[in-house]
Amino acid sequence: MALELSASRKRLENERVRLEQELKQMEVDVSTTEERREGSPFGKREEEATETMELEKRLALENRLRGQIAEIDRALSKMESGTYGKCDVCGQPIDPARLEALPQASLCLSCKAKNVKPKTP
């Protein structure tokens, strides 16, 4: 179990680094895009609509990435407290195959299928 926990921790930490890099890259891409747009005339409604749509998509993606990072942080915290691998709702063990596929899983399949909201820590 300790070896599995160590492997899960490493996978979670690596995924967290990857997600943070993706967020940083998005910030760099936005700043370079804004620099290129500076001084260009806006006024066409089509351009404004396109920019708004792109902004909404970027914000949604950033929120999804931040949510994934929070899930990983939660799993790492559960490892520290000794509760990793237990369902946040019912307290039963989460299937090891589920944790193998999704190490940040906080719900067992039964609670996930019922769409039960986890207790807040």
BELKA-V757661 format. One record per residue. N is the residue number from 1. RES is the residue in one letter. NEAR is the number of other ideal C-beta (glycine too) atoms within 8 Angstrom. Layout:
n,res,near
N,RES,NEAR
N,RES,NEAR
//
This chain:
n,res,near
1,M,4
2,A,5
3,L,6
4,E,8
5,L,10
6,S,8
7,A,8
8,S,13
9,R,10
10,K,8
11,R,9
12,L,13
13,E,9
14,N,8
15,E,12
16,R,12
17,V,8
18,R,8
19,L,12
20,E,9
21,Q,8
22,E,9
23,L,12
24,K,8
25,Q,8
26,M,12
27,E,8
28,V,8
29,D,8
30,V,9
31,S,8
32,T,8
33,T,8
34,E,8
35,E,7
36,R,7
37,R,8
38,E,6
39,G,3
40,S,6
41,P,3
42,F,8
43,G,4
44,K,6
45,R,5
46,E,6
47,E,9
48,E,9
49,A,8
50,T,8
51,E,9
52,T,8
53,M,8
54,E,8
55,L,8
56,E,8
57,K,8
58,R,10
59,L,8
60,A,8
61,L,9
62,E,10
63,N,8
64,R,8
65,L,12
66,R,9
67,G,8
68,Q,11
69,I,12
70,A,8
71,E,10
72,I,13
73,D,9
74,R,11
75,A,15
76,L,12
77,S,9
78,K,13
79,M,11
80,E,6
81,S,7
82,G,6
83,T,6
84,Y,10
85,G,8
86,K,10
87,C,12
88,D,8
89,V,11
90,C,7
91,G,5
92,Q,8
93,P,7
94,I,14
95,D,8
96,P,8
97,A,6
98,R,11
99,L,12
100,E,6
101,A,6
102,L,6
103,P,10
104,Q,11
105,A,11
106,S,11
107,L,12
108,C,13
109,L,9
110,S,8
111,C,13
112,K,10
113,A,6
114,K,6
115,N,5
116,V,8
117,K,5
118,P,9
119,K,6
120,T,3
121,P,4
//
